[in-house]
Amino acid sequence: MKKISMLILTMGLLFGFFEATCVYAFCPDYKIVCQDQTCRGPYSMCWSWKDFICVPCHDNNASVCNNNGGPKCVWLSNAIEDIVLAYLCRYVHIPDSYCVVCKPPPACVKGEQ
């Protein structure tokens, strides 16, 4: 019975480590787009075991737009945007009225600037 318990424990730990590694790898980067269409970022997101979702790796205050009229929207680097947007905006302290995904992406997000 001890061998079976150890095997189950080992498999569980390995699976947990693999799952955490995979989840972390899929956290998107994001950019904050200011009212004047300039971009700030990209910033990285990391997996949070507390919230069980990707959150910004560092608390980037929404004042990154400085005197450019404040944030307009957020652009996420992949399609899990609907899942993480509310948490992203909470951690970055972007006002709810601006906390939307940029559609279509501005030129600075597409890399044309």
C-alpha positions as CSV (number, residue, x, y, z in Angstrom):
1,M,0.0,0.0,0.0
2,K,2.9,2.4,0.7
3,K,4.3,1.9,-2.8
4,I,0.9,2.7,-4.4
5,S,0.6,5.8,-2.2
6,M,4.1,7.0,-3.1
7,L,3.4,6.4,-6.7
8,I,0.2,8.4,-6.6
9,L,1.9,11.2,-4.7
10,T,4.8,11.3,-7.2
11,M,2.5,11.3,-10.2
12,G,0.4,14.0,-8.6
13,L,3.4,16.2,-8.0
14,L,4.8,15.6,-11.5
15,F,1.4,16.4,-13.0
16,G,1.0,19.5,-10.9
17,F,4.4,20.8,-11.9
18,F,3.7,20.1,-15.6
19,E,0.3,21.7,-15.4
20,A,1.8,24.8,-13.7
21,T,4.5,25.1,-16.3
22,C,2.1,24.8,-19.2
23,V,-0.3,27.4,-17.7
24,Y,2.5,29.8,-17.1
25,A,3.7,29.4,-20.6
26,F,0.3,30.5,-22.0
27,C,-0.1,33.7,-20.0
28,P,-0.4,36.5,-22.6
29,D,1.7,39.7,-22.7
30,Y,-0.3,42.9,-22.8
31,K,0.0,46.5,-23.8
32,I,-1.7,49.6,-22.5
33,V,-2.9,51.8,-25.3
34,C,-3.2,55.5,-24.4
35,Q,-5.7,58.0,-25.7
36,D,-3.2,59.3,-28.2
37,Q,-2.7,55.8,-29.7
38,T,0.7,55.3,-28.2
39,C,1.5,52.0,-26.6
40,R,3.1,51.2,-23.3
41,G,4.5,47.7,-22.9
42,P,4.5,44.9,-23.6
43,Y,4.2,43.9,-20.0
44,S,4.2,40.2,-18.9
45,M,1.6,38.3,-17.1
46,C,2.2,35.4,-14.7
47,W,0.1,32.6,-13.3
48,S,-1.4,33.4,-9.8
49,W,-2.1,30.4,-7.6
50,K,-4.1,32.7,-5.4
51,D,-6.5,33.9,-8.1
52,F,-6.1,30.9,-10.5
53,I,-5.7,33.2,-13.4
54,C,-3.0,35.1,-15.3
55,V,-2.2,38.4,-13.7
56,P,0.4,41.1,-14.4
57,C,3.8,40.0,-13.1
58,H,4.4,43.5,-11.7
59,D,1.9,46.1,-10.6
60,N,2.1,48.6,-13.5
61,N,0.1,51.6,-12.5
62,A,-2.2,53.0,-15.1
63,S,-0.3,56.3,-15.0
64,V,2.0,54.9,-17.6
65,C,0.2,57.1,-20.2
66,N,1.5,60.1,-18.3
67,N,0.2,63.3,-19.9
68,N,-1.2,61.5,-22.9
69,G,-4.8,61.4,-21.8
70,G,-4.8,58.3,-19.8
71,P,-5.4,54.7,-20.9
72,K,-7.8,54.0,-23.7
73,C,-7.8,50.2,-23.8
74,V,-5.7,47.1,-23.3
75,W,-4.4,44.8,-26.0
76,L,-3.6,41.2,-25.1
77,S,-1.2,39.1,-27.1
78,N,-3.5,36.0,-27.4
79,A,-7.1,34.9,-27.4
80,I,-7.6,34.3,-23.7
81,E,-8.3,38.0,-23.4
82,D,-11.9,37.6,-22.2
83,I,-10.8,35.5,-19.3
84,V,-8.0,37.7,-18.0
85,L,-9.2,41.2,-18.8
86,A,-11.1,41.9,-15.6
87,Y,-8.2,40.7,-13.5
88,L,-5.6,42.5,-15.6
89,C,-7.5,45.8,-15.1
90,R,-7.8,45.3,-11.4
91,Y,-4.1,44.7,-10.9
92,V,-3.0,47.5,-13.2
93,H,-5.6,49.9,-11.8
94,I,-7.1,51.0,-15.1
95,P,-10.5,52.6,-14.7
96,D,-13.4,50.3,-15.8
97,S,-14.5,52.8,-18.4
98,Y,-11.1,52.3,-20.3
99,C,-10.7,48.6,-19.5
100,V,-11.7,47.1,-22.8
101,V,-9.8,45.2,-25.4
102,C,-8.7,47.4,-28.3
103,K,-10.8,46.4,-31.4
104,P,-9.3,46.8,-34.0
105,P,-5.7,46.9,-32.7
106,P,-4.1,50.3,-33.1
107,A,-1.0,50.6,-35.3
108,C,1.3,50.6,-32.3
109,V,0.0,47.2,-31.3
110,K,0.4,45.8,-34.8
111,G,4.0,46.9,-34.8
112,E,3.7,49.5,-37.6
113,Q,5.1,52.3,-35.5
